[in-house]
Amino acid sequence: MTAPDRRRTSRVGALRPNQLLHTYGVGAVADLPNLSVVTMGLDRWDLKHADEITEDRLLAAVRARLGHQVQALRQPPHLPETSDVFAEWAKTGVPVGLFPTWLRCSDTRCNQLGRADAGYFELIHDMFNPDKVRYVHNCRGGRTTRPVAVPARFVLACDKGHLDDFPWQYFVHKGFVPESGHSLTLAERGTTGEAANIVVSCGGCDARQSMAQALGAAGVETLPRCRGRHPHLGTFDECDQRPRTLVLGATNSWFAMQLRAFSLPHGDDAVDQLVAEFWGQLGLLEKLPEGMAKNLMRTQKCWPELEPHGEDEVWNAIRRHVDSPTQTQQDDDEDLRTPEWRTFSGGDSYELPDFTTRREKVKPEGTGDWLEKVVLVTRLREVAALYGFTRIDAPEWGDSDTATARRAPLAAEPPTWVPCAEMRGEGIFIQFSESRLARWENDRAVGDRVRVLEPAHHEWRERRRLERDSWPGARYVLLHTFSHALIRELALESGYSASGIGERIYATTDGEPMAGVLLYTAAPDSEGTLGGLVSLGEQQNLGALIERALDAARLCSSDPLCAEHDPREHARLYGAACHACLFASETSCERGNQYLDRALLVDTLTSTGPGFFG
């Protein structure tokens, strides 16, 4: 992370590449030891050392949302670290800017509050220790060193993705902004940290306001309308929203909007896979004479990865790719799941660097007629791309007009690339029997349960003024609940934490029916994982794990409150589910712990009949 100022660029900290998609992406505020910074827009990034990632399916899905001007997926700029802190690597990184720009002196006898550029504070650089870059206040406070200036604790945000400094002068003067001579202090009077005990005062006119007046209904009356500011872009939009006060670092200040895709096989061996992966570059060679094509082949950016296979083998792979019948198949650019479902459920085994699978020939004991097949995914490559973000409320599932309107931009102009992260790992694919699921969906008890869950879904959207859309269906709720129950059991046996195991739900009855779950783990900083998850998917282990997961789901430690929960009462998107039995971390669940219900999975204390495993 690098922070430019008028004189030079300072290195102020370090983040993992994956954090730039999950936690501290474009527009997010990162809380460093002595600074608070916002990650700048994509038009500020230096792409010199930002490697391009090839994943055509994911790129097509991003283009469907952001436009066809998007040309590439790129990793964050990076160079290996050396001992020379003045070398090129120290100037390479993701640009950040100071936010909020209002600082407060940390000396409790001073508590000076002001803008960073108002002359009160000085920025101290430290090339050798980036964590010590800081602002200091020019007061001494009776000490030999100047006290550190810390970021002001409050900011403004609105649900259209805007973020702004808190209007301190406007707030303390109750709508009047003096021209000059009014210095402010921000002091905490009590020990509880409550907003009522935090007081902002003006030294020029003795005006005072408690921060309690900036929160809730009182804040609607005392705060100005949103200015439409995007600090990561340096722009202002027209906005008619009332902003709300957020504590700096609040989790609802930034929610990522991501797309994820698995690298699927395009050939039977490694060279065929590479040719298909880089077809965007190699496709220009197919109509050229062989000799000319081989000469131009060496000029392509992908040649270093193809060179070990030799010119002749690569040319033969190009001809095979042209003649392949799969070239004529056209998939929906926005549909990432159907091609994955076809590959996992097809039953073929693959032995490729980024996709290795093996179907279990024997079903686990005790699975009966509901289990169609189990596929062990020994090697898996996942690429995730960030294409926007929201504030205040998490993004909606899907691509509705409301979701698009709330999406904040990554760049001032339509972006020509988006940041991505590449991860590798392993997983277990479990396919349910379609005929068994169809019979269950037509059961009267299941229909009765759906008439409880579906109205709550529609009411939940109406309360948030979101457009009406279809309920995902009992099939999705069942598979999603099964996934969460099994993740908890796998975490106890595999050695991975529950937050490190992700899910991919394949559940639809429209068009090509799908019914399966992929539970996987992937890491951005390794070439794979340790095999602990795949070993649990083998037939001698999986049956007992599923049985224990279902037994645990039948009784929750919060029962009977959990089992009796009626989602219609408070417009919830889940039924019998809570933190004690099913909820998982944000990194695990693809739906934010929504659309879960133990009553559709097993019999509970208060429900008998609709459970698939009842």
Secondary structure, 3 states (H helix, E strand, C coil): CEEECCCCEEECCCCCCCHHHHCCCCCCEEECCCCEEEECCHHHCCHHHCCEECCHHHHHHHHHHHCCCCCEEECCCCCCCCCCCCCHHHHCCCEEEECCCEEEECCCCCCEEEECCCCCEEEECCCCCHHHCEEEECCCCCCCCCCEEEECCEEEECCCCCEEECCHHHHHCCCCCCCCCCCEEEEECCCCCCHHHEEEEECCCCCEEEHHHHCHHHHHHHCCCCCCEECCCCEECCCCCCCEEEECCCHHHCEEEEEEEECCCCCCCHHHHHHHHCHHHHHHHCCCCHHHHHHHHCCCCCHHHHHHHCHHHHHHHHHHHHHCHHHHCCCCCCCCHHHHHHHHHCCCCEEECCEEEEECCCCCCCCCCCEEEEEEEEEEEEEEEEEEEECCCCCCCCCCHHHHHHCECCCCCCCCEEEEEEEEEEEEEEEECHHHHHHHHCCHHHHHHHHHHHHHHHHHHHHCCCCCCCCCCHHHHHHHHHHHHHHHHHHHHHCCCHHHCEEEEEEECCCCCEEEEEEEEEECCCCCCCCHHHHHCCHHHHHHHHHHHHHHHHCCCCCCCCCCCCHHHHCCCCCCCCCCCCCCCCCCCCCCCCCCCHHHCCCCCCCCCCCCCC
